Amino acid sequence: MTKIKFIAASFLEPGETELDIERRFEWHLRKLRAVKDGVSPLVPDDLEDELRWNEDLYALHIREKDRTKLQRRARRVIRARMKMSGLGHLSADDRRALDGLRDGARLARIKNEDQADEIAAAIHTEMPWMAQATDHLWKAMRQSVRSGERGFRLPPVLLNGPPGIGKSMWAREVNRHIGIPRCGIEGIAE
């Protein structure tokens, strides 16, 4: 399936949490302090010396004052990145929900008019009382094929009728036959 960019926002990389940035800052501070304190520098391409260097860095004491400063700076970096991303105003749950669209939204494609006819016929066979909605779907699928669109585009549809006639079931069947996940907004008044 073809993918399109769905949201004009930049997502933070998975390894870019506040804690990850704080650890990177701490590691950099340890390197700076090691050089300042006279720890012998790392010899490139020497695994044994790299182990010694890492042990020396871990042995350096980081004061609580410095740790607090690192946390504050990491928090500022994350806030600035969130502000620039276009997602900063959203809650963490909303950002997680949108994370699935990081790489774009998949488009379902109707290959040819025959496939449109088959899908419409299958849905009509299962639910003949929804013929008007199925006819709207069928015409939209055929139009999508004729215009050569990259993906199938169904104009908005408002299914109105008494409870229990199969409006939601019809939408699920359309999704199943086209091969897309269901996302619907239902306004049910009871």
C-alpha positions as CSV (number, residue, x, y, z in Angstrom):
1,M,0.0,0.0,0.0
2,T,1.1,3.5,-0.7
3,K,1.8,5.8,2.2
4,I,1.2,9.6,2.4
5,K,2.4,12.1,5.0
6,F,-0.7,12.6,7.1
7,I,0.3,15.0,9.8
8,A,2.5,18.1,9.5
9,A,4.5,17.5,12.7
10,S,7.8,16.1,13.6
11,F,7.9,13.3,16.1
12,L,10.7,12.8,18.6
13,E,12.8,9.8,18.1
14,P,12.2,6.9,20.5
15,G,15.6,7.4,22.1
16,E,15.0,11.1,22.7
17,T,13.4,11.0,26.1
18,E,14.3,13.4,28.9
19,L,16.2,10.7,30.7
20,D,18.2,9.8,27.6
21,I,19.2,13.4,27.1
22,E,20.1,13.8,30.7
23,R,22.3,10.7,30.5
24,R,24.0,12.1,27.4
25,F,24.7,15.4,29.2
26,E,26.0,13.5,32.2
27,W,28.4,11.4,30.1
28,H,29.7,14.6,28.4
29,L,30.2,16.3,31.8
30,R,32.1,13.2,33.0
31,K,34.4,13.4,29.9
32,L,35.0,17.1,30.5
33,R,35.7,16.6,34.2
34,A,38.0,13.6,33.4
35,V,40.2,15.8,31.1
36,K,40.2,18.6,33.7
37,D,41.1,16.2,36.6
38,G,44.0,14.7,34.6
39,V,42.6,11.3,33.8
40,S,44.7,9.9,30.9
41,P,42.8,10.3,27.7
42,L,41.3,7.5,25.7
43,V,43.6,5.7,23.2
44,P,41.6,5.3,19.9
45,D,40.9,1.7,18.7
46,D,42.2,0.1,21.9
47,L,39.4,-2.0,23.5
48,E,41.3,-2.5,26.8
49,D,42.0,1.3,27.1
50,E,38.3,2.0,26.3
51,L,37.3,-0.2,29.3
52,R,39.8,1.6,31.5
53,W,38.4,5.0,30.2
54,N,34.8,4.0,30.9
55,E,35.7,2.8,34.5
56,D,37.5,6.1,35.1
57,L,34.5,8.1,33.9
58,Y,32.1,6.1,36.1
59,A,34.4,6.7,39.1
60,L,34.1,10.4,38.8
61,H,31.7,11.9,41.3
62,I,28.8,14.0,40.0
63,R,27.6,16.5,42.6
64,E,23.9,16.8,43.3
65,K,24.0,20.4,42.2
66,D,25.4,19.3,38.8
67,R,22.8,16.5,38.5
68,T,20.0,19.0,39.1
69,K,21.4,21.3,36.5
70,L,21.6,18.4,34.0
71,Q,18.0,17.5,34.7
72,R,16.9,21.1,34.2
73,R,18.7,21.4,30.9
74,A,17.4,18.1,29.6
75,R,13.8,19.2,30.5
76,R,14.4,22.5,28.6
77,V,15.6,20.6,25.5
78,I,12.6,18.3,25.5
79,R,10.2,21.3,26.0
80,A,11.9,23.1,23.1
81,R,11.7,20.1,20.8
82,M,8.1,19.5,21.7
83,K,7.3,23.1,20.9
84,M,9.0,22.9,17.6
85,S,7.4,19.5,16.7
86,G,3.9,20.9,16.5
87,L,2.7,18.3,19.1
88,G,3.6,20.1,22.3
89,H,0.1,21.2,23.0
90,L,-1.2,17.6,23.1
91,S,-1.3,15.3,26.0
92,A,1.1,12.4,26.2
93,D,-1.8,10.0,25.4
94,D,-2.7,11.9,22.3
95,R,0.9,12.0,21.2
96,R,1.1,8.2,21.6
97,A,-2.1,7.8,19.6
98,L,-0.6,9.9,16.8
99,D,2.7,8.0,16.9
100,G,1.3,5.4,14.5
101,L,1.2,8.1,11.8
102,R,4.9,8.9,12.2
103,D,5.7,7.2,8.8
104,G,2.5,8.4,7.2
105,A,-1.0,6.9,6.6
106,R,-1.5,3.8,4.3
107,L,-3.7,4.3,1.3
108,A,-6.0,1.6,0.1
109,R,-6.2,1.4,-3.7
110,I,-9.0,0.1,-5.9
111,K,-7.0,-1.5,-8.7
112,N,-9.7,-1.4,-11.4
113,E,-13.4,-1.0,-12.0
114,D,-13.9,-4.8,-11.8
115,Q,-12.6,-4.8,-8.2
116,A,-15.0,-1.9,-7.4
117,D,-17.9,-3.9,-8.9
118,E,-16.9,-7.0,-6.9
119,I,-16.6,-5.1,-3.6
120,A,-19.9,-3.3,-4.1
121,A,-21.7,-6.6,-5.1
122,A,-20.3,-8.4,-2.1
123,I,-21.5,-5.7,0.3
124,H,-24.9,-5.5,-1.4
125,T,-25.3,-9.3,-1.2
126,E,-24.7,-9.1,2.6
127,M,-26.8,-6.0,3.2
128,P,-29.3,-5.3,0.4
129,W,-31.3,-2.9,2.6
130,M,-28.2,-0.5,2.6
131,A,-28.4,-0.3,-1.2
132,Q,-28.3,3.5,-1.3
133,A,-25.1,3.7,0.8
134,T,-23.5,0.8,-1.2
135,D,-24.4,2.6,-4.5
136,H,-22.6,5.8,-3.2
137,L,-19.6,3.7,-2.3
138,W,-19.6,1.9,-5.7
139,K,-19.7,5.2,-7.6
140,A,-16.9,6.6,-5.5
141,M,-14.7,3.5,-6.0
142,R,-15.2,3.7,-9.8
143,Q,-14.5,7.4,-9.8
144,S,-11.3,6.8,-7.9
145,V,-10.1,4.3,-10.5
146,R,-11.1,6.5,-13.4
147,S,-9.3,9.6,-12.0
148,G,-6.1,7.5,-11.3
149,E,-5.9,8.6,-7.7
150,R,-3.0,7.1,-5.6
151,G,-5.6,5.9,-3.0
152,F,-9.3,5.3,-2.7
153,R,-11.1,8.4,-1.5
154,L,-14.7,8.0,-0.2
155,P,-16.5,11.3,0.3
156,P,-17.9,11.8,3.7
157,V,-21.1,9.7,4.3
158,L,-23.7,10.3,7.0
159,L,-25.6,7.1,7.6
160,N,-28.9,8.0,9.2
161,G,-31.5,5.6,10.3
162,P,-33.1,3.8,13.3
163,P,-30.9,1.8,15.7
164,G,-30.1,-1.7,14.7
165,I,-30.4,-1.5,10.9
166,G,-26.7,-2.2,10.3
167,K,-25.1,1.2,9.8
168,S,-22.0,0.3,11.8
169,M,-21.9,-3.2,10.4
170,W,-22.0,-1.7,6.8
171,A,-19.0,0.5,7.7
172,R,-17.1,-2.5,9.1
173,E,-17.9,-4.5,5.9
174,V,-16.6,-1.7,3.7
175,N,-13.4,-1.6,5.7
176,R,-13.0,-5.3,5.6
177,H,-13.5,-5.6,1.8
178,I,-11.2,-2.6,1.1
179,G,-8.6,-3.8,3.6
180,I,-8.3,-0.8,5.9
181,P,-8.7,-0.4,9.6
182,R,-11.9,1.0,10.9
183,C,-12.0,4.5,12.4
184,G,-15.4,5.9,12.9
185,I,-17.2,8.6,14.9
186,E,-20.6,7.5,16.1
187,G,-23.2,9.8,17.4
188,I,-25.6,7.6,19.2
189,A,-28.5,9.2,21.2
190,E,-30.3,6.9,23.6
